[in-house]
Amino acid sequence: MHEIVGEFLEHLALDRGVSPHTRRAYARDLADLFSHLAGDDPPPDPRGIDARAIEGWVASMHRRGLAPSTISRRLSAARALFAWLVRENRLDANPAAEVRNPKRAQRLPDRLDVEDVEALIEGAADGTRLGLRNRAALELLYGSGLRVAELVGLDLDDVQFSDRTLRVLGKGDRERIVPFGRRAAAALRAYLEAFSDLRARSGCEALLLNARGGRLSDRSVRRILDRAVERTALMRGVHPHLLRHSFATHLLESGMDLRAIQELLGHARLATTERYTQVSLERVLEVYDRTHPRA
């Protein structure tokens, strides 16, 4: 079996261009499957593995207390391996195809109030040149609902001030156009002017630069937000993605169509965006309980 897994990982690298990090994750997940099956003597031929064996593996992961997301990921790796063996005519059917993923507890995205977001953005602007950049970064995270990777991946050419839009490359290399507001535009212009000399020296095409003139990293964005949290004395646990969640829920509460929010966020499936409807409903009930005289 180890030889088969090695061939599969080679296929992922050569034919599908899968990254080394992802291949290592596949190898670990498949190693868990074959460690579970190692009780058989001799180890099973792939043709001897059926759905019941896969279900036994899933049951063992439940007993070990693995999270549903981890079990689903490992099942996905097994399905990919057996699907490849079917395509290679080395198996007649995929034994993992009909095994269901465990139900995952639905986590609702957190959100910040508008006042908290404004305080964070103000807290990022400390009156220095770097403060101008930090403010521009948070304005875009919240004002356009960007993921951190999308923000730091922006180049200067991706910004159109004429119609206040960004060209964003999201997950799966899906490109979308998203707007940004007047405050974000003003913050961007102030930052670009302050960094014009550094940009001229470095020649870097990134929109957001670090202090040395290179591209700002996602880790730096997290540090920027952490410092803004400290200055504004907001609760701990605020992370960049929370600004994206807040962007979505604030738009929904203001009456924006769910499909329009889906486009802005770059979600491939509407079901992903629909999580925010529950957040919005909880907010409505919270306000009702606080304000209605007979609540």
Secondary structure as the mmCIF struct_conf table of DSSP 4:
data_model
#
loop_
_struct_conf.conf_type_id
_struct_conf.id
_struct_conf.beg_label_comp_id
_struct_conf.beg_label_asym_id
_struct_conf.beg_label_seq_id
_struct_conf.end_label_comp_id
_struct_conf.end_label_asym_id
_struct_conf.end_label_seq_id
HELX_RH_AL_P HELX_RH_AL_P1 HIS A 2 LEU A 14
TURN_TY1_P TURN_TY1_P1 ASP A 15 ASP A 15
BEND BEND1 ARG A 16 ARG A 16
HELX_RH_AL_P HELX_RH_AL_P2 PRO A 20 LEU A 37
TURN_TY1_P TURN_TY1_P2 ALA A 38 GLY A 39
BEND BEND2 ASP A 40 PRO A 42
HELX_LH_PP_P HELX_LH_PP_P1 PRO A 43 ASP A 45
HELX_RH_3T_P HELX_RH_3T_P1 PRO A 46 GLY A 48
HELX_RH_AL_P HELX_RH_AL_P3 ALA A 51 ARG A 63
TURN_TY1_P TURN_TY1_P3 ARG A 64 GLY A 65
HELX_RH_AL_P HELX_RH_AL_P4 PRO A 68 ARG A 87
TURN_TY1_P TURN_TY1_P4 GLU A 88 ASN A 89
BEND BEND3 ARG A 90 ARG A 90
BEND BEND4 ASP A 92 ALA A 93
TURN_TY1_P TURN_TY1_P5 PRO A 95 GLU A 98
HELX_LH_PP_P HELX_LH_PP_P2 VAL A 99 ASP A 110
HELX_RH_AL_P HELX_RH_AL_P5 VAL A 114 ALA A 124
BEND BEND5 GLY A 127 THR A 128
HELX_RH_AL_P HELX_RH_AL_P6 ARG A 129 SER A 144
HELX_RH_AL_P HELX_RH_AL_P7 VAL A 148 VAL A 152
TURN_TY1_P TURN_TY1_P6 GLY A 153 GLY A 153
STRN STRN1 ASP A 155 ASP A 155
HELX_RH_3T_P HELX_RH_3T_P2 LEU A 156 ASP A 158
STRN STRN2 VAL A 159 GLN A 160
TURN_TY1_P TURN_TY1_P7 PHE A 161 ARG A 164
STRN STRN3 THR A 165 LEU A 169
HELX_RH_3T_P HELX_RH_3T_P3 LYS A 171 ASP A 173
STRN STRN4 GLU A 175 PRO A 179
HELX_RH_AL_P HELX_RH_AL_P8 ARG A 182 ALA A 194
TURN_TY1_P TURN_TY1_P8 PHE A 195 PHE A 195
HELX_RH_AL_P HELX_RH_AL_P9 SER A 196 SER A 202
STRN STRN5 ALA A 206 ALA A 206
BEND BEND6 LEU A 207 LEU A 208
STRN STRN6 LEU A 209 LEU A 209
TURN_TY1_P TURN_TY1_P9 ALA A 211 ARG A 212
BEND BEND7 GLY A 213 GLY A 214
STRN STRN7 ARG A 215 ARG A 215
HELX_LH_PP_P HELX_LH_PP_P3 LEU A 216 SER A 217
HELX_RH_AL_P HELX_RH_AL_P10 ASP A 218 THR A 232
TURN_TY1_P TURN_TY1_P10 ALA A 233 ALA A 233
HELX_LH_PP_P HELX_LH_PP_P4 LEU A 234 MET A 235
TURN_TY1_P TURN_TY1_P11 ARG A 236 GLY A 237
HELX_RH_AL_P HELX_RH_AL_P11 PRO A 240 GLU A 253
TURN_TY1_P TURN_TY1_P12 SER A 254 GLY A 255
HELX_RH_AL_P HELX_RH_AL_P12 LEU A 258 LEU A 265
TURN_TY1_P TURN_TY1_P13 GLY A 266 GLY A 266
BEND BEND8 ALA A 268 ARG A 269
HELX_RH_AL_P HELX_RH_AL_P13 LEU A 270 THR A 273
TURN_TY1_P TURN_TY1_P14 GLU A 274 GLU A 274
HELX_RH_AL_P HELX_RH_AL_P14 ARG A 275 THR A 291
TURN_TY1_P TURN_TY1_P15 PRO A 293 ARG A 294
#
